Amino acid sequence: MSETPEVTPEETPPSGTKPVAEHAWLQNLVGEWSITTEMSMGPTGPEMTSEGSETVTMLGGLWAFGEGEMTMPDGESMHHKLALGWDVSFNEYRGCWFASASSHLWKYFGELSEDGKVMTLDCEGPSMVKDGETANYRDVHELIDENTRTMTAWGQGEDGSWRSFMKSTYRRK
């Protein structure tokens, strides 16, 4: 049986990442939320509305971790999970989103506006118009007040322009 070597204070490994100022913004997401989502099924498609809920907690003061459920346009239930945090190594917000209705892991990277009200997260995912291709997407989270926030989803077209296709309004329960 070998003995554990003694560690001096100078050699003590760090106990992990400590929250910094950028992590504080994530506290705005914490809570129980009712969600109403309005979406368009393409430029000429019908407008649809969906209802749902989300619970967001903090993990170690570093990550906002959300779990939610929505009703899909076809009436089926969709469950989703979100993780969002500030990456001190890359100096940007990073996260991911995944759902029971998709096999794609949406990986986010983004930034916060100077006034601290808008977080813009970019990602790449399956094209909604061309099978087998990818497209650029952007989720814009805006704090309206302490009990209301929105998330607007945008897709980038082949011509480089951005088009909003979904807006969710979150109201604190």
C-alpha positions in Angstrom: 0.0 0.0 0.0 1.5 3.3 -1.1 1.2 6.5 1.0 -0.3 9.7 -0.3 2.4 12.3 -0.8 2.2 15.3 1.4 1.1 18.5 -0.4 2.5 21.9 0.6 0.3 25.0 0.5 2.2 26.3 -2.6 1.3 23.0 -4.4 -2.3 22.9 -3.5 -4.3 22.5 -6.7 -7.0 25.1 -7.3 -10.5 24.1 -6.2 -12.1 25.1 -9.5 -13.4 28.1 -11.3 -14.8 30.8 -9.1 -17.8 32.9 -10.4 -16.9 36.2 -11.9 -19.0 39.3 -12.7 -20.2 37.8 -16.0 -21.8 34.9 -14.2 -24.1 37.2 -12.2 -26.2 37.9 -15.3 -27.2 34.3 -15.4 -29.1 34.8 -12.1 -31.8 36.7 -14.2 -32.8 33.4 -15.7 -33.3 31.5 -12.4 -36.8 30.7 -11.5 -40.1 29.1 -12.7 -41.3 30.4 -16.0 -44.5 30.1 -18.2 -43.6 30.4 -21.9 -45.7 31.5 -24.8 -44.0 30.9 -28.2 -45.1 32.3 -31.5 -43.5 30.8 -34.6 -43.8 31.0 -38.4 -43.5 28.0 -40.6 -41.6 29.7 -43.4 -42.1 33.1 -45.1 -45.5 32.1 -46.4 -46.4 29.4 -43.8 -48.9 29.7 -41.0 -48.3 31.4 -37.7 -48.5 29.0 -34.7 -48.5 29.5 -31.0 -47.2 27.1 -28.3 -47.4 27.0 -24.5 -44.9 25.6 -22.1 -42.9 26.1 -18.9 -39.2 26.1 -17.8 -37.4 25.8 -14.5 -33.9 27.4 -14.3 -31.5 26.7 -11.5 -27.8 27.6 -11.0 -25.1 25.0 -11.0 -22.0 26.1 -8.9 -22.7 29.7 -9.5 -21.2 29.1 -13.0 -24.0 27.7 -15.1 -27.7 28.4 -15.6 -29.3 25.0 -16.1 -32.8 25.0 -17.5 -35.3 22.2 -18.0 -38.6 22.7 -19.8 -41.5 21.3 -21.7 -43.4 22.8 -24.7 -46.3 21.7 -26.8 -45.2 21.3 -30.5 -47.3 22.5 -33.4 -48.6 19.0 -33.9 -49.8 18.8 -30.3 -46.9 16.5 -29.1 -45.0 17.4 -26.0 -41.3 18.3 -26.3 -38.9 18.4 -23.4 -35.7 20.5 -23.6 -32.6 21.2 -21.5 -30.4 24.3 -21.5 -26.9 25.0 -20.0 -25.5 28.5 -20.3 -22.4 30.0 -18.6 -19.5 32.3 -18.9 -16.3 30.6 -20.1 -13.4 32.3 -18.3 -10.9 30.6 -20.7 -12.5 32.0 -23.9 -14.1 35.2 -22.4 -17.5 34.5 -23.9 -20.8 33.1 -23.0 -21.1 29.4 -24.0 -23.8 26.9 -23.7 -25.9 24.2 -25.3 -29.6 23.3 -25.9 -31.1 20.0 -26.7 -34.6 18.6 -26.9 -36.6 15.4 -27.3 -37.7 16.5 -30.7 -34.2 16.7 -32.3 -31.0 14.7 -32.4 -28.9 17.9 -32.8 -26.9 19.4 -29.9 -27.1 23.2 -30.4 -23.8 24.7 -29.2 -24.0 28.4 -28.3 -21.3 31.1 -28.1 -22.1 34.7 -27.6 -22.0 38.0 -25.8 -23.9 40.4 -23.6 -24.9 43.9 -24.7 -23.2 46.8 -22.9 -26.4 47.7 -21.0 -26.7 44.1 -19.8 -30.2 43.6 -21.2 -29.5 41.5 -24.3 -27.6 38.3 -24.7 -26.9 37.2 -28.3 -26.0 33.6 -28.8 -24.9 32.2 -32.2 -24.9 28.6 -33.3 -24.9 26.3 -36.3 -27.5 23.7 -37.0 -29.4 21.7 -39.6 -30.8 23.9 -42.3 -34.6 24.2 -42.1 -34.9 24.6 -45.9 -32.3 22.3 -47.4 -31.9 18.7 -46.2 -28.3 17.6 -45.5 -27.0 21.2 -45.1 -26.3 23.4 -42.1 -27.2 27.0 -41.5 -26.3 29.8 -39.0 -28.8 30.6 -36.2 -28.9 33.3 -33.5 -30.9 33.3 -30.3 -31.4 36.8 -28.8 -32.4 36.8 -25.1 -33.7 40.1 -23.8 -34.5 41.1 -20.2 -37.7 43.2 -20.3 -38.1 43.4 -16.5 -37.4 41.1 -13.5 -40.4 39.0 -14.3 -40.4 39.0 -18.1 -37.9 38.1 -20.7 -38.0 37.1 -24.4 -36.0 34.9 -26.7 -36.1 35.5 -30.4 -34.7 32.9 -32.8 -33.2 34.0 -36.1 -32.0 32.1 -39.1 -29.5 33.3 -41.7 -30.5 32.9 -45.3 -28.2 32.1 -48.2 -28.0 35.8 -49.1 -26.6 36.5 -45.6 -29.8 38.2 -44.3 -31.3 37.3 -40.9 -35.0 36.4 -40.5 -36.8 35.9 -37.2 -38.9 32.7 -37.2 -39.8 32.3 -33.5 -40.3 34.5 -30.4 -40.8 33.1 -26.9 -42.0 35.3 -24.0 -41.1 34.0 -20.5 -43.2 35.2 -17.6 -42.1 34.4 -14.0 -44.7 32.2 -12.2 
